[in-house]
Amino acid sequence: MNRITSLVKNVLLLSIFTGLVLMQDEMSLETAISFALENNHDIKIALNNNVIAENNASPGNAGLLPQLQLTAGKSYSVTDNTLTFEYSPVPIKTTGAVSQNNSAALGISGVLFNGGKNYYTYRSLLKSKDLTTLQTRELIESKLASVIRNYYNVALLEENVQIAKSTLAISRQRVARVEDSVAYGGSLSLELLNAKVDMQTDSINLLNVNLQLENARRELNLILGREVDAAIRVSPLVSFGPTEDIEFWLGKAEANSSLILSSNSRVEQSLLELKAARSGFYPSLTGSLSYELSRINSDSGTLRKGESAGITAGLNLSLDLFSGFRTLHNVRNARITMKSSEEELQLTKLTLRKQLLNAYSTYRNALQTVEVEKQSLETLKLNFERTTELYQLGQVTTTQFRESQLNWISGQSRLINEKYTAKFAEIELYRLSGLLMDYLGVVKADE
């Protein structure tokens, strides 16, 4: 058997063996997802923001709880005084008169009624907390989808590197054969030049694919929260879930999509903000209750010592008769905001439907293309092996051999690309429908 034919088969066996060796020291997709959930910086920031939103959603922040205040004060003064009393025309002078005043008070105050503004503000804060939770879930879903895409992009490029290596190996063997043939006068120098040009082209292609792989690995490490230059290998194994029809995905998206749920939450929050704005038309009633102690000591004047203690209570009713139309403008703006939220909800639904239809079409088309490419690759492989044998016998030209080689390479690349295109589309279907975390077995942020 000639050298090139033997090399072709050896390259195929080497690719399989290399894949088995790499699988022994690779990061699984499940491990990558767990790593990202624990270390991704964007996810950490989103979870922190979620905690802040939970802390803000309290009755106290909405003004529903009264305020309890403890105050205390002390004043001290030294003065020179000249006092003239009505019953005595002779002024009384004091030098260095000391005066002290001590006081303390414990008071409670709060809003008794303000048109329900504080109540609606509290409900709005609760809705804001729910919205932040949904946004956190949306970000986590997006990051996990990005992890999967970057993971499989590395796998795709690793497979392309193997193809490029095998292609270069065949081209080098071809150059060696032609050099031997030229040395014995069996080939033209032009054929040798063509073989070297093809080998150089394959070498450059291998360099470019290796560069893409290095960049892809750094991108994957970054989103995993690892050192960007850390060594990483991934599994090329790809599996697909059960094929569902488009109505399944549309129905799940309507009920589970974080995008739609967030838009619904914004509509509900804008309604609460409208009600809070309307409260400006109502009067405000506040109440206060305090217990006060005071003590006075003075070296001059008619009051030398004094003490007082007692309870003070009060109610304050206020109503804005005119505020420069501020309340009216607030209500109008809140109503416009609510209409905008409703429009945003409709736009989100239409956009999501379009994205689902696109992803579904891409997914189905890629799956069908994979099956066709598998059959085509078998034909291309047999054609290349047969062309290689004929080339060794001198029955096909260098151009025909190269064309057959490129067809085989192109067939392998198309199959790999379509396989990962289908996987990317499947992940997008799960993300858009709100099922990605269930698919990956991850607890949702809103649970």
C-alpha positions in Angstrom: 0.0 0.0 0.0 1.4 3.4 -0.9 2.5 6.0 1.6 -0.3 8.5 1.2 -3.1 5.9 1.3 -1.6 4.5 4.4 -1.3 8.0 5.9 -4.9 8.8 5.2 -6.1 5.8 7.2 -3.5 6.4 10.0 -4.7 10.0 10.3 -8.3 8.8 10.8 -7.2 6.3 13.5 -4.9 8.9 15.1 -7.8 11.4 15.3 -9.9 8.8 17.1 -7.1 7.8 19.5 -6.3 11.5 20.2 -9.9 12.2 21.0 -10.0 9.3 23.5 -6.8 10.5 25.2 -8.1 14.1 25.5 -11.3 12.9 27.0 -9.3 11.6 30.0 -8.2 15.2 31.0 -11.1 17.4 30.0 -13.7 19.6 31.7 -17.2 18.4 31.2 -20.0 20.8 30.4 -21.7 20.1 33.8 -18.4 21.1 35.5 -18.1 24.2 33.4 -21.7 25.3 34.3 -21.1 24.7 38.0 -17.9 26.6 37.8 -19.6 29.5 36.1 -22.4 29.6 38.7 -19.9 29.8 41.5 -17.3 32.1 40.0 -18.7 34.2 37.1 -18.4 37.9 38.2 -21.5 39.1 36.4 -23.6 36.5 38.2 -22.1 37.5 41.5 -22.9 41.1 40.9 -26.5 40.3 39.9 -27.0 38.2 43.0 -25.7 41.1 45.2 -28.1 43.5 43.5 -30.9 41.0 44.2 -30.0 41.0 47.9 -30.0 44.9 47.9 -33.5 44.8 46.3 -34.7 42.5 49.0 -33.4 44.8 51.7 -35.0 47.8 50.1 -38.5 46.2 50.0 -39.4 46.9 53.6 -42.3 48.8 55.2 -39.8 51.2 56.8 -38.4 52.3 53.5 -41.9 53.0 52.3 -42.7 55.2 55.3 -45.3 52.8 56.8 -43.6 52.5 60.2 -43.4 55.3 62.7 -40.2 57.0 63.7 -39.0 56.8 67.3 -36.5 59.5 68.4 -34.5 60.1 71.5 -33.0 63.6 71.9 -31.0 65.2 74.6 -29.3 68.5 75.0 -27.2 70.5 77.4 -26.2 74.2 77.3 -23.8 76.1 79.5 -23.1 79.8 79.6 -21.1 82.3 81.7 -22.2 85.9 81.3 -21.9 89.4 83.0 -25.4 90.8 83.5 -26.9 94.2 84.5 -30.5 93.9 85.5 -32.9 96.8 86.4 -36.2 95.8 88.0 -39.4 97.9 88.1 -39.6 98.0 91.9 -35.9 98.9 92.3 -34.3 101.7 90.3 -30.8 100.5 91.4 -29.4 98.1 88.8 -28.1 94.7 89.9 -24.9 93.6 88.4 -23.6 90.1 88.3 -20.2 89.0 87.0 -19.5 85.5 85.8 -23.1 84.3 86.1 -23.4 80.6 85.2 -26.5 79.3 83.4 -27.2 75.7 82.6 -30.0 74.1 80.7 -30.5 70.3 80.5 -33.2 68.6 78.4 -34.2 65.2 77.1 -37.2 63.9 75.1 -38.5 60.6 73.7 -40.9 61.0 70.8 -42.7 59.0 68.3 -44.2 60.3 65.0 -45.6 58.9 61.8 -47.9 59.4 58.9 -51.5 58.4 59.7 -52.9 59.1 56.2 -51.6 60.5 52.9 -53.9 59.1 50.3 -52.3 55.6 50.4 -49.0 56.8 49.0 -46.9 54.9 51.5 -48.9 51.7 51.0 -48.5 51.9 47.2 -44.8 52.7 47.6 -44.4 49.6 49.7 -46.1 47.5 47.1 -44.0 49.1 44.4 -40.8 48.2 46.3 -42.0 44.6 46.6 -42.7 44.6 42.8 -39.2 46.1 42.2 -37.7 43.2 44.3 -39.6 40.7 42.1 -38.4 42.5 39.0 -34.8 42.4 40.1 -35.1 38.7 40.8 -36.4 38.1 37.3 -33.7 40.2 35.9 -31.1 38.2 37.9 -32.6 35.0 36.5 -32.5 36.4 33.0 -28.8 37.3 33.4 -28.0 33.9 34.8 -29.8 32.2 31.9 -28.0 34.4 29.4 -24.6 33.7 31.0 -25.2 29.9 31.1 -26.2 30.0 27.4 -23.0 31.9 26.7 -21.0 29.3 28.7 -22.5 26.5 26.6 -21.9 28.4 23.4 -18.3 29.2 24.3 -17.7 25.6 25.5 -18.9 24.1 22.3 -17.1 26.7 20.3 -13.9 25.5 21.8 -14.9 21.9 21.0 -15.6 22.9 17.4 -12.2 24.6 17.0 -10.5 21.6 18.6 -12.0 19.4 16.0 -11.1 21.9 13.3 -7.5 21.8 14.5 -7.4 18.0 14.2 -8.7 18.3 10.6 -6.1 21.0 9.8 -3.3 18.8 11.3 -4.4 15.8 9.3 -4.7 17.9 6.1 -1.2 19.3 6.6 0.2 15.8 7.3 -1.2 14.6 3.9 0.2 17.7 2.1 3.7 17.1 3.6 3.6 13.5 2.5 2.5 14.6 -0.9 5.5 17.0 -1.1 7.9 14.3 0.0 6.5 12.0 -2.8 6.8 14.6 -5.5 10.3 15.5 -4.3 11.3 11.8 -4.7 9.6 11.7 -8.1 11.4 14.9 -9.3 14.7 13.4 -8.1 14.1 10.4 -10.3 12.8 12.5 -13.2 9.2 11.3 -12.9 7.6 14.6 -12.1 7.9 18.2 -13.2 9.2 20.9 -10.9 5.9 22.8 -11.4 4.1 19.9 -9.7 6.5 20.2 -6.8 5.9 24.0 -6.6 2.1 23.4 -6.5 2.5 20.8 -3.8 4.6 23.2 -1.7 2.1 26.0 -2.2 -0.7 23.8 -1.0 1.4 22.6 2.0 2.1 26.3 2.9 -1.5 27.1 2.6 -2.4 24.2 4.9 0.3 25.3 7.4 -1.1 28.9 7.5 -4.6 27.5 8.0 -3.4 25.4 10.9 -1.8 28.5 12.5 -5.0 30.5 12.1 -7.2 27.7 13.5 -4.8 27.3 16.5 -5.0 31.1 17.1 -8.8 30.9 17.1 -8.7 28.0 19.5 -6.4 29.9 21.9 -8.7 33.0 21.8 -11.8 30.8 22.3 -10.2 29.1 25.3 -9.4 32.5 26.9 -13.0 33.6 26.3 -14.3 30.5 27.9 -12.0 30.9 30.9 -13.1 34.5 31.3 -16.8 33.7 31.5 -16.1 30.8 33.9 -14.3 33.2 36.2 -11.0 31.4 35.8 -7.5 32.8 34.9 -7.8 33.5 31.2 -4.6 31.7 30.4 -5.5 28.5 32.4 -5.2 25.3 30.4 -8.6 23.8 29.5 -9.9 21.0 27.3 -13.5 20.2 26.5 -15.6 17.3 25.4 -16.6 17.2 21.7 -19.6 14.9 22.5 -22.9 16.5 21.6 -26.3 15.1 22.4 -29.8 16.5 21.6 -33.0 16.5 23.6 -36.3 15.3 22.4 -37.6 17.2 19.4 -40.7 19.2 20.3 -42.9 21.2 17.9 -43.0 25.0 17.8 -46.2 25.2 19.7 -44.6 23.6 22.7 -41.8 26.2 22.8 -44.2 29.1 22.3 -46.5 27.9 25.1 -43.6 27.4 27.5 -42.3 30.9 26.7 -45.6 32.5 27.4 -45.6 31.0 30.9 -42.0 30.8 31.8 -39.9 33.3 29.9 -38.1 35.7 32.2 -38.4 38.4 29.5 -42.2 38.2 29.5 -42.5 37.9 33.2 -40.2 41.0 33.7 -42.4 43.0 31.2 -45.5 42.0 33.1 -43.9 43.0 36.4 -43.1 46.4 34.9 -46.7 46.9 33.9 -47.9 46.1 37.4 -45.3 48.3 39.0 -46.2 51.3 36.7 -49.9 50.9 37.9 -48.8 51.1 41.5 -46.7 54.2 40.7 -49.8 55.8 39.1 -51.8 55.2 42.2 -49.0 56.6 44.4 -49.0 59.7 42.2 -52.7 60.2 42.6 -52.3 60.2 46.4 -51.0 63.8 46.0 -54.6 65.0 45.6 -55.4 63.9 49.1 -54.6 65.6 52.4 -51.8 64.3 54.7 -52.4 63.6 58.4 -49.4 63.1 60.7 -49.3 62.5 64.4 -46.7 62.8 67.1 -46.3 62.0 70.8 -43.4 62.8 73.0 -42.3 62.8 76.7 -40.0 65.7 77.6 -37.8 66.6 80.6 -36.0 69.9 81.2 -34.0 71.5 84.0 -32.7 75.0 84.3 -30.1 76.4 86.8 -29.1 80.1 86.6 -27.0 82.4 88.9 -28.9 85.5 87.7 -32.4 86.6 86.8 -35.7 85.9 88.6 -35.7 82.2 87.7 -32.8 80.5 89.4 -34.0 76.9 89.2 -36.7 75.2 87.2 -37.8 71.7 86.2 -40.5 70.5 83.9 -41.7 67.1 82.7 -44.7 66.2 80.6 -46.3 64.6 77.6 -46.9 66.4 74.3 -49.2 65.1 71.6 -50.2 66.6 68.3 -51.9 66.1 65.0 -51.0 67.9 61.8 -53.3 68.0 58.7 -52.1 69.5 55.5 -53.4 69.8 52.0 -51.7 71.3 48.9 -54.2 73.7 47.4 -51.8 74.6 44.7 -48.3 73.1 43.9 -47.6 74.5 40.5 -49.5 71.6 38.9 -46.8 69.2 40.1 -49.2 66.5 41.3 -51.2 66.7 38.0 -48.0 66.4 36.0 -46.9 63.5 38.1 -50.1 61.6 37.5 -50.0 62.3 33.7 -46.4 61.1 33.5 -47.2 58.0 35.5 -50.1 57.2 33.2 -47.8 57.6 30.1 -45.2 55.4 31.8 -47.9 52.7 32.3 -48.9 52.9 28.6 -45.3 52.6 27.6 -44.9 49.5 29.8 -47.9 47.9 28.1 -46.4 48.6 24.7 -43.1 47.2 25.9 -44.9 44.0 26.9 -46.4 43.6 23.5 -43.1 44.3 21.8 -41.4 41.7 24.1 -44.0 39.1 23.1 -43.6 39.7 19.4 -39.8 39.8 19.6 -39.7 36.6 21.6 -42.0 34.9 19.2 -39.8 35.9 16.3 -36.6 34.7 18.1 -38.2 31.4 18.9 -39.4 30.8 15.3 -35.9 31.7 14.1 -34.2 29.4 16.6 -36.6 26.6 15.9 -36.1 26.8 12.1 -32.4 26.9 12.5 -32.5 23.9 14.9 -34.6 21.8 12.6 -32.7 22.7 9.5 -29.3 22.0 11.2 -30.5 18.6 12.3 -31.6 17.7 8.8 -28.4 19.0 7.4 -26.3 16.9 9.8 -27.9 13.7 8.5 -27.3 14.7 4.9 -23.7 15.7 5.7 -23.0 12.4 7.4 -24.0 10.6 4.2 -22.1 13.0 2.0 -19.0 12.7 4.2 -18.9 8.9 3.7 -19.0 9.5 -0.1 -16.3 12.2 0.1 -14.1 10.0 2.2 -14.3 7.1 -0.2 -13.7 9.5 -3.1 -10.6 10.9 -1.5 -9.2 7.4 -0.7 -9.8 6.3 -4.3 -8.3 9.5 -5.7 -5.3 9.0 -3.5 -4.7 5.5 -4.9 -5.2 6.8 -8.5 -2.8 9.7 -7.8 -0.1 7.2 -6.6 -0.6 5.3 -9.9 -0.3 8.6 -11.9 -3.9 8.3 -13.2 -5.1 11.7 -11.8 -3.5 15.1 -11.8 -2.2 17.1 -8.8 -5.1 19.4 -9.3 -7.6 16.6 -9.1 -6.0 15.2 -6.0 -6.0 18.6 -4.3 -9.7 19.2 -5.3 -10.6 15.8 -3.8 -8.7 16.6 -0.6 -10.4 20.0 -0.3 -13.8 18.4 -0.8 -13.1 16.0 2.0 -11.9 18.7 4.3 -14.9 20.9 3.5 -17.3 18.0 4.1 -15.8 17.4 7.6 -16.0 21.1 8.4 -19.6 21.4 7.3 -20.6 18.4 9.4 -18.9 19.8 12.5 -20.3 23.3 12.0 -23.9 22.0 11.4 -23.7 19.8 14.5 -22.8 22.7 16.7 -25.2 25.1 15.0 -28.0 22.7 15.9 -26.8 22.6 19.5 -26.5 26.4 19.7 -30.1 26.7 18.4 -31.4 24.1 20.8 -29.8 26.0 23.8 -31.4 29.2 22.5 -34.8 27.5 22.4 -34.4 26.4 26.0 -33.2 29.9 27.0 -36.0 31.8 25.2 -38.7 29.5 26.6 -37.5 29.9 30.2 -36.6 26.2 30.4 -32.8 26.4 30.3 -32.3 26.1 34.1 -34.7 23.1 34.2 -32.8 21.6 31.3 -29.5 22.1 33.1 -30.8 21.2 36.6 -30.1 24.6 38.0 -32.3 26.2 40.7 -34.0 29.4 39.5 -33.2 32.7 41.1 -36.9 33.3 41.8 -37.4 30.1 43.7 
